[in-house]
Amino acid sequence: MDPFKTPGAVSWGQLSTPDVEAAKAYYAKVFGWTMETMPMPGGAYTAIKVGDSSIGGITPSTDGKSSWLDYVTVADIEATVATAKAAGGRVVTPVTEIPTVGRFAVLAHAQGGVIAAIQYAG
């Protein structure tokens, strides 16, 4: 099994930034990441790659700020959302499907820290 697809593993990092091109150049220089820009409905999406493996992505921000969002693999997205709510957290983004990838939700703990949970397809 892919270790990043193991429940509990951080499996993806998503950067939202107002200057995608500057971020691509910075992270390529600092970490040696390569970038693959793909057309998507609503605009281009940049996949961050290490070798042949995609490890994250970069999207334009809608609020003019830059922020990273980590995705943690889960076995059951609905159960994870229910557990987060029962533990005092809140749902920032409800369960949403990413075609051919899986389903995710963005959660916040009681102090406001935000993280995404993702159940991969298949």
Order of alpha helices (4+ residues) and beta strands (2+ residues): beta-alpha-beta-beta-beta-beta-alpha-beta-beta-beta
